[in-house]
Amino acid sequence: MKINEQRSAYRAPLAGPPTSVFGKLLTIAAGVLVLVVAFMFSILALGVVLVVGVLVFAYLKWKTRHLPQDLRDLHQRMQEEASRQGGYQTPQAGGRVIEGEVISDAEYQASTAPDQQSGSEPGRATGRPPPPGER
């Protein structure tokens, strides 16, 4: 006996499509039954996912129930602390901060004082620092 003959001996031939009316009705009924069972399992799986989702949401909501009140208290404490400190803090190094640039007191005083040589120079009398080319 050859190998191909041995394999074919163990295989059952596939049944062809049913030829009788009873066979066709039985095939349709089996297909409908498989679809109904699959639909039932999908509905069951959807229900389980929804129930688990609601339970997780309820658990997280319960665990974080004090969080909004804690955040309000923290915000209120920060506002009280800012009002006690006077709101704005001056720089520690003895300079002024203008638009992100640190200018020493002497440099600031020199730039805001009216110029003795020419009073019509722009920027000196308005309190703005001199342009970079004039230093």
Buried (B, 14 or more C-beta within 10 A) or exposed (E): EEEEEEEEEEEEEEEEEEEEEEEEEEEEEEEEEEEEEEEEEEEEEEEEEEEEEEEEEEEEEEEEEEEEEEEEEEEEEEEEEEEEEEEEEEEEEEBBEEEEEEBEEEBBEBBBEEBEEEEEEEBBEEEEBBEEEEE
